[in-house]
Amino acid sequence: MSTSLPVDNSPEAVDDSPQAGRLRDFSNQLAERLKAAPRLAGEPTRLAVRIGSHSFLVDMALAGEIVPLAAVTPVPWTRSWFRGLTNVRGRLVGVVDLLELSGRAPLPADQAYQLLVMGEALKVNAAVLITRAFGIRNLKDLDAVDAGALGSARWERERYRDLDGTTLAELDLRELVASDVFASIGV
């Protein structure tokens, strides 16, 4: 038996502003491109996400999904970069502030809007706080940036510049979850 949630179609519940329309259009386009991604398995495509002022590329085969940030329950005696636990469709997921884990300033609460939930292939119930996903990039369309610009975190790989001039660091989620620091949340 399936249960559907009631939908509020009243005029007050529908945001018809131009900005809301563009956001809906972008979300629909991104959803379509994500559905098409498995058909492009031979193409080196990555999901582009922004975390604060930093932009990253994530292998779509390792990214589970992007969900809105829900309430996060802090866990005592854990490191500050481990923000706590949240419920993602009945599954408890650990929430990680990747910027702080990488030695940068923590992601401000007013810039944490979504979670990038790790894919099942990584075998961890974890998610990274992100500001937003902003598209899909094909590595063939990007220019490599000087290797001297790499971050100090070993899960940050090559850096690229897209056509808009945005610099994006490739985030190796396998390296992240395999690192000792990621596994050591306790203080």
C-alpha positions in Angstrom: 0.0 0.0 0.0 1.5 3.3 -1.0 0.8 6.6 0.8 1.0 9.9 -0.9 1.6 13.2 0.8 -1.1 15.9 0.4 0.0 18.6 -2.0 -1.0 22.2 -1.2 -1.9 23.8 -4.5 -3.4 26.9 -2.9 -2.2 30.2 -4.4 -0.4 31.0 -1.1 1.6 27.7 -1.4 2.9 28.3 -4.9 5.8 30.6 -5.4 5.4 32.1 -8.9 8.3 34.6 -8.7 10.7 34.6 -11.6 13.5 33.4 -9.3 11.4 30.4 -8.0 10.6 29.6 -11.7 14.3 29.6 -12.6 15.2 27.5 -9.6 12.5 25.0 -10.6 13.7 24.9 -14.2 17.4 24.4 -13.0 16.3 21.7 -10.6 14.4 19.9 -13.4 17.3 20.2 -15.8 19.8 18.9 -13.2 17.5 16.0 -12.4 17.3 15.1 -16.1 21.0 15.3 -16.5 21.6 13.1 -13.4 19.2 10.5 -14.8 21.1 10.6 -18.1 24.5 10.3 -16.4 24.5 6.4 -16.3 24.1 6.4 -20.1 27.3 8.6 -20.3 29.4 6.1 -18.3 32.3 6.5 -20.7 32.3 10.3 -20.2 34.3 11.8 -17.3 31.4 13.7 -15.8 31.3 15.1 -12.3 28.7 16.8 -10.1 29.7 20.4 -9.3 29.0 21.5 -5.7 29.8 24.6 -3.8 30.7 24.5 -0.1 30.9 28.1 1.1 33.1 29.9 -1.3 34.9 26.7 -2.5 33.8 24.7 -5.5 34.3 20.9 -5.9 33.8 18.2 -8.4 32.4 14.8 -7.2 32.4 11.5 -9.1 28.7 10.9 -9.6 29.1 7.1 -9.2 30.1 7.8 -5.5 27.6 10.5 -4.8 24.4 9.1 -3.5 22.0 12.1 -3.6 21.6 15.7 -2.7 18.9 16.4 0.0 17.8 19.5 1.8 19.5 20.0 5.2 17.2 18.7 8.0 17.7 19.0 11.7 21.1 17.7 12.8 21.4 16.2 16.3 24.8 16.9 17.9 26.7 13.9 19.3 28.6 14.4 22.5 32.4 13.8 22.6 32.9 14.1 18.9 35.2 16.5 16.9 33.7 19.8 15.9 33.8 19.0 12.2 31.4 16.1 12.9 28.2 18.1 13.2 26.0 15.2 14.3 23.4 12.8 13.0 20.4 13.4 10.8 17.6 11.3 9.3 17.6 10.8 5.6 14.5 8.7 4.7 14.7 6.6 7.8 18.5 6.2 7.7 20.8 7.8 10.3 23.5 9.7 8.5 26.6 11.3 10.0 27.0 15.0 8.9 30.5 16.2 8.2 31.7 19.8 7.7 34.3 19.1 5.0 35.8 22.6 5.2 36.6 22.2 8.9 37.8 18.7 8.4 40.2 20.0 5.8 41.7 22.5 8.2 39.7 25.5 6.9 37.2 27.7 8.8 33.9 25.9 9.4 31.1 26.3 7.0 28.8 29.0 8.4 25.4 27.8 9.3 23.8 30.4 7.0 25.6 28.7 4.1 24.7 25.1 4.8 21.6 24.4 2.8 22.0 20.8 1.6 23.6 17.5 2.2 25.6 15.5 -0.3 24.9 11.9 0.9 27.6 9.4 0.2 26.7 6.7 -2.3 26.2 3.1 -1.3 29.4 2.1 -3.0 31.4 3.8 -0.2 29.6 1.8 2.5 29.4 4.7 5.0 26.3 6.4 6.3 27.7 9.9 6.0 27.0 13.2 4.2 28.9 16.4 3.6 27.3 19.8 4.2 27.1 21.8 1.0 25.8 25.2 0.0 24.4 23.9 -3.3 24.9 21.7 -6.3 25.3 23.8 -9.4 25.5 21.4 -12.3 27.4 18.7 -14.0 30.8 19.2 -15.6 32.6 17.0 -18.2 36.3 16.9 -17.4 37.1 17.1 -21.1 35.6 20.6 -21.1 37.7 21.9 -18.2 41.2 23.3 -18.1 43.7 21.9 -15.6 45.1 24.4 -13.1 48.7 24.4 -11.8 49.2 21.5 -9.4 50.8 23.9 -6.9 47.3 25.2 -6.2 46.2 21.9 -4.7 44.8 21.9 -1.2 46.5 20.3 1.7 43.8 17.6 2.2 44.8 14.5 0.4 41.2 13.9 -0.8 41.4 17.0 -2.9 42.8 16.0 -6.2 43.4 18.0 -9.4 42.0 21.5 -9.8 40.2 22.6 -12.9 38.8 25.9 -14.3 35.5 25.8 -16.2 34.3 28.1 -19.0 33.0 30.6 -16.5 36.4 30.9 -14.8 35.3 29.0 -11.7 38.1 26.9 -10.1 36.9 23.5 -9.0 38.9 20.9 -6.9 38.1 17.3 -7.6 37.0 15.7 -4.4 38.0 12.0 -4.0 35.3 10.6 -1.8 37.0 7.2 -1.6 40.1 8.8 -0.2 38.1 10.9 2.2 36.2 8.0 3.8 39.4 5.8 3.9 41.3 8.5 5.7 42.2 8.0 9.4 41.0 11.5 10.3 37.5 10.8 8.8 37.2 7.6 10.8 38.3 9.4 14.0 35.3 11.4 15.1 35.8 11.0 18.8 37.7 13.5 20.9 
